[in-house]
Amino acid sequence: MDNSSGVGVLDKAALVLSALESGPATLAGLVAATGLARPTAHRLAVALEHHRMVARDMQGRFILGPRLAELAAAAGEDRLLATAGPVLTHLRDVTGESAQLYRRQGDMRICVAAAERLSGLRDTVPVGSTLPMKAGSAAQILMAWEEPERLHRGLQGARFTATALSGVRRRGWAQSIGEREPGVASVSAPVRGPSNRVVAAVSVSGPIERLTRHPGRMHAQAVIDAAARLTEALRRSG
């Protein structure tokens, strides 16, 4: 199939963005993935970075930029956020704990929606917060179903192991106890897009005193149910 639109520079920019869909890339990686000449790939990636369609991770590699998420949400394609509010509110009410929705961006995860516990001691994660992919049950969920190479890279320096992620895939949910922050426990489950790819993680989090050292026993089913409702909403829009 001919992917040429007749506007060469746009076709090449689209190649760069498509190459970054599978994860961070160095300039050499972009050249290999796109077949573009090195100066061309560099010029386009830097120009796309200027428009926030491309960004850099902490290693200086190119990643998809925040403008793409903004455009997707504005176009109404991102039904996830439209559905998230009531689902997270229900999850908070059922569990009595703060509920969050995370999406991955490069080597980080972003809280894109939340419903806070209304009173007492709680774990507060403001919408827009950027957290590392190296710790926490949501990070485990967003990592567990990645391709082997990206999974291997992501485990370097992580607070969880490949064995732990194998258990996450088997159970369909993850838990963490003091992994991201001392004294905080959490439970997370995957939200899947129309292609069955994991696109987000739903979580509840709170103090270990309430969630105990086995938070999954208390809340895994409620979190799985919330994730299933969001997955269903995405399937309907896909």
Short mmCIF file of the C-alpha atoms (twelve columns), coordinates in Angstrom:
data_MODEL
# 
_entry.id   MODEL 
# 
loop_
_atom_site.group_PDB 
_atom_site.id 
_atom_site.type_symbol 
_atom_site.label_atom_id 
_atom_site.label_alt_id 
_atom_site.label_comp_id 
_atom_site.label_asym_id 
_atom_site.label_seq_id 
_atom_site.Cartn_x 
_atom_site.Cartn_y 
_atom_site.Cartn_z 
_atom_site.pdbx_PDB_model_num 
ATOM 1   C CA . MET A 1   0.000   0.000   0.000  1 
ATOM 2   C CA . ASP A 2   1.294   3.437   -0.937 1 
ATOM 3   C CA . ASN A 3   1.384   5.639   2.174  1 
ATOM 4   C CA . SER A 4   2.385   8.756   0.233  1 
ATOM 5   C CA . SER A 5   0.051   11.717  0.529  1 
ATOM 6   C CA . GLY A 6   1.938   13.673  -2.105 1 
ATOM 7   C CA . VAL A 7   3.279   16.065  0.564  1 
ATOM 8   C CA . GLY A 8   6.728   14.657  1.224  1 
ATOM 9   C CA . VAL A 9   7.597   16.517  4.415  1 
ATOM 10  C CA . LEU A 10  4.329   15.461  6.083  1 
ATOM 11  C CA . ASP A 11  4.826   11.852  5.030  1 
ATOM 12  C CA . LYS A 12  8.292   11.884  6.604  1 
ATOM 13  C CA . ALA A 13  7.007   13.530  9.805  1 
ATOM 14  C CA . ALA A 14  4.311   10.839  9.995  1 
ATOM 15  C CA . LEU A 15  7.037   8.189   9.678  1 
ATOM 16  C CA . VAL A 16  8.878   9.701   12.663 1 
ATOM 17  C CA . LEU A 17  5.729   9.774   14.820 1 
ATOM 18  C CA . SER A 18  4.819   6.199   13.858 1 
ATOM 19  C CA . ALA A 19  8.323   5.026   14.769 1 
ATOM 20  C CA . LEU A 20  7.939   6.575   18.250 1 
ATOM 21  C CA . GLU A 21  4.618   4.820   18.841 1 
ATOM 22  C CA . SER A 22  6.478   1.710   20.009 1 
ATOM 23  C CA . GLY A 23  8.594   3.619   22.542 1 
ATOM 24  C CA . PRO A 24  11.592  5.936   23.017 1 
ATOM 25  C CA . ALA A 25  14.176  6.094   20.218 1 
ATOM 26  C CA . THR A 26  17.619  7.567   19.764 1 
ATOM 27  C CA . LEU A 27  18.403  9.386   16.527 1 
ATOM 28  C CA . ALA A 28  20.065  6.201   15.245 1 
ATOM 29  C CA . GLY A 29  16.908  4.275   16.181 1 
ATOM 30  C CA . LEU A 30  14.755  6.745   14.262 1 
ATOM 31  C CA . VAL A 31  16.978  6.453   11.189 1 
ATOM 32  C CA . ALA A 32  16.773  2.644   11.346 1 
ATOM 33  C CA . ALA A 33  12.987  2.619   11.865 1 
ATOM 34  C CA . THR A 34  12.092  5.201   9.205  1 
ATOM 35  C CA . GLY A 35  14.742  4.712   6.541  1 
ATOM 36  C CA . LEU A 36  15.235  8.503   6.471  1 
ATOM 37  C CA . ALA A 37  18.664  10.059  6.085  1 
ATOM 38  C CA . ARG A 38  20.175  10.980  9.434  1 
ATOM 39  C CA . PRO A 39  20.093  14.802  8.860  1 
ATOM 40  C CA . THR A 40  16.458  14.569  7.691  1 
ATOM 41  C CA . ALA A 41  15.380  12.458  10.690 1 
ATOM 42  C CA . HIS A 42  17.128  14.868  13.067 1 
ATOM 43  C CA . ARG A 43  15.646  17.980  11.442 1 
ATOM 44  C CA . LEU A 44  12.111  16.567  11.523 1 
ATOM 45  C CA . ALA A 45  12.354  15.274  15.110 1 
ATOM 46  C CA . VAL A 46  13.619  18.655  16.352 1 
ATOM 47  C CA . ALA A 47  10.903  20.506  14.410 1 
ATOM 48  C CA . LEU A 48  8.229   18.185  15.855 1 
ATOM 49  C CA . GLU A 49  9.740   18.778  19.302 1 
ATOM 50  C CA . HIS A 50  9.287   22.535  18.774 1 
ATOM 51  C CA . HIS A 51  5.568   21.877  18.254 1 
ATOM 52  C CA . ARG A 52  5.447   19.537  21.309 1 
ATOM 53  C CA . MET A 53  4.501   16.570  19.127 1 
ATOM 54  C CA . VAL A 54  7.825   15.009  20.075 1 
ATOM 55  C CA . ALA A 55  9.610   15.320  23.426 1 
ATOM 56  C CA . ARG A 56  12.736  13.849  25.072 1 
ATOM 57  C CA . ASP A 57  12.981  11.443  27.971 1 
ATOM 58  C CA . MET A 58  15.579  11.652  30.731 1 
ATOM 59  C CA . GLN A 59  18.116  9.813   28.551 1 
ATOM 60  C CA . GLY A 60  17.639  12.347  25.755 1 
ATOM 61  C CA . ARG A 61  15.780  9.880   23.535 1 
ATOM 62  C CA . PHE A 62  12.866  11.033  21.402 1 
ATOM 63  C CA . ILE A 63  9.349   10.169  22.650 1 
ATOM 64  C CA . LEU A 64  5.826   11.139  21.623 1 
ATOM 65  C CA . GLY A 65  5.061   14.628  22.913 1 
ATOM 66  C CA . PRO A 66  2.249   15.993  25.095 1 
ATOM 67  C CA . ARG A 67  0.558   17.855  22.239 1 
ATOM 68  C CA . LEU A 68  -0.615  14.541  20.761 1 
ATOM 69  C CA . ALA A 69  -2.519  13.660  23.945 1 
ATOM 70  C CA . GLU A 70  -4.058  17.134  23.976 1 
ATOM 71  C CA . LEU A 71  -5.214  16.786  20.372 1 
ATOM 72  C CA . ALA A 72  -6.607  13.294  20.976 1 
ATOM 73  C CA . ALA A 73  -8.604  14.492  23.970 1 
ATOM 74  C CA . ALA A 74  -9.841  17.582  22.111 1 
ATOM 75  C CA . ALA A 75  -11.023 15.487  19.175 1 
ATOM 76  C CA . GLY A 76  -13.142 13.400  21.522 1 
ATOM 77  C CA . GLU A 77  -11.217 10.293  20.444 1 
ATOM 78  C CA . ASP A 78  -10.145 9.826   24.014 1 
ATOM 79  C CA . ARG A 79  -13.379 8.447   25.409 1 
ATOM 80  C CA . LEU A 80  -11.368 7.122   28.315 1 
ATOM 81  C CA . LEU A 81  -11.318 10.489  30.084 1 
ATOM 82  C CA . ALA A 82  -14.990 11.124  29.372 1 
ATOM 83  C CA . THR A 83  -15.888 7.837   31.084 1 
ATOM 84  C CA . ALA A 84  -13.258 7.959   33.828 1 
ATOM 85  C CA . GLY A 85  -14.976 10.457  36.149 1 
ATOM 86  C CA . PRO A 86  -18.032 8.420   37.146 1 
ATOM 87  C CA . VAL A 87  -16.093 5.126   37.130 1 
ATOM 88  C CA . LEU A 88  -13.408 6.485   39.498 1 
ATOM 89  C CA . THR A 89  -16.012 8.113   41.726 1 
ATOM 90  C CA . HIS A 90  -17.836 4.788   42.032 1 
ATOM 91  C CA . LEU A 91  -14.532 2.985   42.740 1 
ATOM 92  C CA . ARG A 92  -13.704 5.517   45.466 1 
ATOM 93  C CA . ASP A 93  -17.152 5.101   47.026 1 
ATOM 94  C CA . VAL A 94  -16.979 1.286   46.934 1 
ATOM 95  C CA . THR A 95  -13.464 1.055   48.404 1 
ATOM 96  C CA . GLY A 96  -13.388 4.183   50.577 1 
ATOM 97  C CA . GLU A 97  -9.975  5.042   49.101 1 
ATOM 98  C CA . SER A 98  -8.633  7.534   46.552 1 
ATOM 99  C CA . ALA A 99  -8.880  6.274   42.959 1 
ATOM 100 C CA . GLN A 100 -6.661  7.252   40.011 1 
ATOM 101 C CA . LEU A 101 -6.240  6.598   36.300 1 
ATOM 102 C CA . TYR A 102 -2.697  6.545   34.871 1 
ATOM 103 C CA . ARG A 103 -1.385  6.530   31.326 1 
ATOM 104 C CA . ARG A 104 2.175   5.901   30.256 1 
ATOM 105 C CA . GLN A 105 4.247   8.564   28.527 1 
ATOM 106 C CA . GLY A 106 7.806   7.530   27.707 1 
ATOM 107 C CA . ASP A 107 9.579   6.575   30.927 1 
ATOM 108 C CA . MET A 108 6.932   8.191   33.126 1 
ATOM 109 C CA . ARG A 109 3.272   7.695   33.998 1 
ATOM 110 C CA . ILE A 110 0.784   10.527  34.268 1 
ATOM 111 C CA . CYS A 111 -2.299  10.726  36.478 1 
ATOM 112 C CA . VAL A 112 -4.973  11.715  33.948 1 
ATOM 113 C CA . ALA A 113 -8.020  11.446  36.251 1 
ATOM 114 C CA . ALA A 114 -8.657  10.986  39.968 1 
ATOM 115 C CA . ALA A 115 -11.373 10.797  42.636 1 
ATOM 116 C CA . GLU A 116 -10.081 11.576  46.115 1 
ATOM 117 C CA . ARG A 117 -11.275 10.125  49.385 1 
ATOM 118 C CA . LEU A 118 -13.341 12.879  50.925 1 
ATOM 119 C CA . SER A 119 -11.960 12.885  54.472 1 
ATOM 120 C CA . GLY A 120 -9.289  11.493  56.757 1 
ATOM 121 C CA . LEU A 121 -5.845  10.212  55.883 1 
ATOM 122 C CA . ARG A 122 -5.580  9.662   52.119 1 
ATOM 123 C CA . ASP A 123 -3.150  9.335   49.259 1 
ATOM 124 C CA . THR A 124 -3.501  12.445  47.094 1 
ATOM 125 C CA . VAL A 125 -2.234  12.288  43.506 1 
ATOM 126 C CA . PRO A 126 -3.268  15.481  41.661 1 
ATOM 127 C CA . VAL A 127 -4.359  15.165  38.030 1 
ATOM 128 C CA . GLY A 128 -1.353  15.977  35.851 1 
ATOM 129 C CA . SER A 129 1.147   14.481  38.305 1 
ATOM 130 C CA . THR A 130 4.054   12.713  36.621 1 
ATOM 131 C CA . LEU A 131 5.360   9.644   38.450 1 
ATOM 132 C CA . PRO A 132 8.159   7.208   37.591 1 
ATOM 133 C CA . MET A 133 7.597   3.864   35.886 1 
ATOM 134 C CA . LYS A 134 9.975   2.219   38.362 1 
ATOM 135 C CA . ALA A 135 7.651   1.775   41.356 1 
ATOM 136 C CA . GLY A 136 4.004   1.351   42.303 1 
ATOM 137 C CA . SER A 137 1.225   -1.011  41.235 1 
ATOM 138 C CA . ALA A 138 0.124   1.215   38.313 1 
ATOM 139 C CA . ALA A 139 3.675   1.148   36.922 1 
ATOM 140 C CA . GLN A 140 3.628   -2.665  37.185 1 
ATOM 141 C CA . ILE A 141 0.386   -2.780  35.184 1 
ATOM 142 C CA . LEU A 142 1.638   -0.377  32.497 1 
ATOM 143 C CA . MET A 143 4.859   -2.408  32.188 1 
ATOM 144 C CA . ALA A 144 3.672   -6.012  32.524 1 
ATOM 145 C CA . TRP A 145 2.295   -6.500  28.991 1 
ATOM 146 C CA . GLU A 146 5.061   -4.620  27.136 1 
ATOM 147 C CA . GLU A 147 7.149   -6.254  24.386 1 
ATOM 148 C CA . PRO A 148 10.113  -8.209  25.840 1 
ATOM 149 C CA . GLU A 149 12.795  -5.683  24.843 1 
ATOM 150 C CA . ARG A 150 10.928  -2.700  26.291 1 
ATOM 151 C CA . LEU A 151 10.052  -4.762  29.384 1 
ATOM 152 C CA . HIS A 152 13.710  -5.648  29.928 1 
ATOM 153 C CA . ARG A 153 14.749  -1.983  29.617 1 
ATOM 154 C CA . GLY A 154 11.976  -0.877  31.939 1 
ATOM 155 C CA . LEU A 155 12.992  -3.309  34.675 1 
ATOM 156 C CA . GLN A 156 16.440  -1.741  35.005 1 
ATOM 157 C CA . GLY A 157 16.403  0.092   38.327 1 
ATOM 158 C CA . ALA A 158 12.770  -0.855  39.024 1 
ATOM 159 C CA . ARG A 159 11.483  -1.737  42.512 1 
ATOM 160 C CA . PHE A 160 9.737   -4.811  41.047 1 
ATOM 161 C CA . THR A 161 11.067  -7.861  39.172 1 
ATOM 162 C CA . ALA A 162 10.253  -9.817  36.017 1 
ATOM 163 C CA . THR A 163 8.874   -12.582 38.290 1 
ATOM 164 C CA . ALA A 164 6.531   -10.093 39.953 1 
ATOM 165 C CA . LEU A 165 5.270   -8.923  36.539 1 
ATOM 166 C CA . SER A 166 4.703   -12.532 35.498 1 
ATOM 167 C CA . GLY A 167 2.411   -12.845 38.535 1 
ATOM 168 C CA . VAL A 168 0.647   -9.618  37.538 1 
ATOM 169 C CA . ARG A 169 -0.091  -11.007 34.049 1 
ATOM 170 C CA . ARG A 170 -1.383  -14.264 35.566 1 
ATOM 171 C CA . ARG A 171 -3.662  -12.567 38.153 1 
ATOM 172 C CA . GLY A 172 -4.710  -9.596  36.043 1 
ATOM 173 C CA . TRP A 173 -3.976  -7.063  38.811 1 
ATOM 174 C CA . ALA A 174 -1.012  -5.659  40.757 1 
ATOM 175 C CA . GLN A 175 -0.412  -4.462  44.302 1 
ATOM 176 C CA . SER A 176 2.360   -2.466  45.939 1 
ATOM 177 C CA . ILE A 177 3.176   -1.877  49.592 1 
ATOM 178 C CA . GLY A 178 5.397   1.124   50.300 1 
ATOM 179 C CA . GLU A 179 6.959   0.818   46.835 1 
ATOM 180 C CA . ARG A 180 6.326   4.323   45.465 1 
ATOM 181 C CA . GLU A 181 6.000   6.073   48.815 1 
ATOM 182 C CA . PRO A 182 6.585   4.796   52.377 1 
ATOM 183 C CA . GLY A 183 3.352   4.012   54.191 1 
ATOM 184 C CA . VAL A 184 1.235   3.925   51.026 1 
ATOM 185 C CA . ALA A 185 -0.296  0.778   49.491 1 
ATOM 186 C CA . SER A 186 -2.126  0.460   46.175 1 
ATOM 187 C CA . VAL A 187 -3.935  -1.953  43.869 1 
ATOM 188 C CA . SER A 188 -4.154  -1.525  40.068 1 
ATOM 189 C CA . ALA A 189 -5.700  -3.248  37.044 1 
ATOM 190 C CA . PRO A 190 -5.311  -2.767  33.270 1 
ATOM 191 C CA . VAL A 191 -7.592  -0.849  30.919 1 
ATOM 192 C CA . ARG A 192 -7.398  -2.208  27.368 1 
ATOM 193 C CA . GLY A 193 -8.045  -0.456  24.085 1 
ATOM 194 C CA . PRO A 194 -9.978  -1.901  21.123 1 
ATOM 195 C CA . SER A 195 -6.851  -3.786  19.986 1 
ATOM 196 C CA . ASN A 196 -6.572  -5.378  23.490 1 
ATOM 197 C CA . ARG A 197 -3.421  -3.370  24.199 1 
ATOM 198 C CA . VAL A 198 -3.058  -2.015  27.750 1 
ATOM 199 C CA . VAL A 199 -3.611  1.745   27.457 1 
ATOM 200 C CA . ALA A 200 -4.066  2.763   31.104 1 
ATOM 201 C CA . ALA A 201 -4.075  1.568   34.702 1 
ATOM 202 C CA . VAL A 202 -6.855  2.084   37.248 1 
ATOM 203 C CA . SER A 203 -5.698  2.284   40.878 1 
ATOM 204 C CA . VAL A 204 -6.850  2.730   44.424 1 
ATOM 205 C CA . SER A 205 -4.305  3.892   46.963 1 
ATOM 206 C CA . GLY A 206 -4.195  4.758   50.630 1 
ATOM 207 C CA . PRO A 207 -2.330  4.220   53.903 1 
ATOM 208 C CA . ILE A 208 -1.058  0.706   54.628 1 
ATOM 209 C CA . GLU A 209 -2.878  0.919   57.995 1 
ATOM 210 C CA . ARG A 210 -6.200  0.670   56.119 1 
ATOM 211 C CA . LEU A 211 -5.234  -1.261  53.007 1 
ATOM 212 C CA . THR A 212 -3.057  -3.700  55.026 1 
ATOM 213 C CA . ARG A 213 -0.018  -5.486  53.619 1 
ATOM 214 C CA . HIS A 214 -2.323  -7.482  51.316 1 
ATOM 215 C CA . PRO A 215 -4.328  -4.705  49.628 1 
ATOM 216 C CA . GLY A 216 -5.293  -6.935  46.714 1 
ATOM 217 C CA . ARG A 217 -7.393  -9.149  48.986 1 
ATOM 218 C CA . MET A 218 -9.509  -6.144  49.911 1 
ATOM 219 C CA . HIS A 219 -9.763  -4.226  46.678 1 
ATOM 220 C CA . ALA A 220 -8.587  -6.228  43.628 1 
ATOM 221 C CA . GLN A 221 -12.102 -7.159  42.513 1 
ATOM 222 C CA . ALA A 222 -13.413 -3.586  42.712 1 
ATOM 223 C CA . VAL A 223 -10.408 -2.287  40.750 1 
ATOM 224 C CA . ILE A 224 -10.774 -5.043  38.119 1 
ATOM 225 C CA . ASP A 225 -14.473 -4.185  37.740 1 
ATOM 226 C CA . ALA A 226 -13.666 -0.471  37.257 1 
ATOM 227 C CA . ALA A 227 -10.998 -1.318  34.651 1 
ATOM 228 C CA . ALA A 228 -13.492 -3.572  32.844 1 
ATOM 229 C CA . ARG A 229 -16.054 -0.719  32.652 1 
ATOM 230 C CA . LEU A 230 -13.444 1.586   31.086 1 
ATOM 231 C CA . THR A 231 -12.285 -1.156  28.694 1 
ATOM 232 C CA . GLU A 232 -15.893 -1.668  27.602 1 
ATOM 233 C CA . ALA A 233 -16.319 2.079   26.981 1 
ATOM 234 C CA . LEU A 234 -13.216 2.075   24.760 1 
ATOM 235 C CA . ARG A 235 -14.434 -0.990  22.846 1 
ATOM 236 C CA . ARG A 236 -17.702 0.784   22.108 1 
ATOM 237 C CA . SER A 237 -15.817 3.795   20.741 1 
ATOM 238 C CA . GLY A 238 -13.237 1.765   18.818 1 
# 
